[in-house]
């Protein structure tokens, strides 16, 4: 007897979207068939008529249960929401896998990043999530500051253990100097890992911070003048050039400017394994919105820019230059998120993990006419391919994990806080009109959320061992 059959839904596979039945056994997709051909001999038969059956959302960029810097929070001992709350919200929003971070980022140049081994830091992050997660999870490992030869020597062991991606910043206190960065790129490339890069030009950022402070223009609504278009242009091109020399794949987190989209597109057209991510708040808002009351609540670093940048990001997701959507999930309460008012004190990140899939569905599918196959790519499949989870995750195919989200395209919902499940008291999406919404989320064959009711357990989420396919590191595959 099968564990479950999902009947009559529009099932989205790499080959297209069609009405099919889907059989689930032992947490995996066992079979896909034309409607009516599967036996009804299953523990549960789910009628998905009128629904769209997609691979469960993969959220490639979250910051869960970590300390918020005092300069952003106004006081010490503040943390972003814990795994239990963040992954619960994720499950309600159709997400079945997320990538957070291991290792830590120093909050000042004086504060030295942990000297503990990569494997120990990874283990302690795993322990923070195990037993507290409604989604599967993995981590990009952060390398910060002047990374020691000892740490660089540990990268190979970590990749072998399934730790496929490493994160660096080219600005902020944890900035990696370019010499060290080249050494990291070479080693990660050699070991078959991939780099997740937060790229900004630190000299330009620092110069503009000082200039705006000197001129009395350091209000938060000027953040886009600090974290600027030209900074993204210059830093993306520098990182791409270094990566080309080191023969390493690059995943640019939060592409924010049209210049970034163009730089990624040019690198890809030269055959380089370069991938870009767009955050869903950057697909809606512009820097004009910063000027509204508490307008910097929409802010996530680097900075939300102009309408032409927003429109180019959307175009990039449609034409393939940008590969993934993400949130930079970093949920606090509004006393923290709304506290900082200057270019140095506005809190980064936002309460977003639950809204990415429905907001993207509304914008791209319901309103934008994007194909369902491309939609699956940008919410799940591409992240799985780039970050080493494919085909276990991110695709509806026999043998893959039965991670699914069912979207009802007929649901019309104006988002209010009551619709959301984070440990927070604000959402930048209050008032957003969703056209289509997740109605069921399934993790490895187990129903986690059904019709707005939590069914899963926080013991269900597992850490995922990852390995990026060599092809995805040789040329752009998605
Ligand atoms: Zn981030």
Boltz pocket constraint, residues with backbone or C-beta under 6 A from the ligand:
constraints:
  - pocket:
      binder: B
      contacts: [[A, 61], [A, 62], [A, 63], [A, 328]]
      max_distance: 6.0
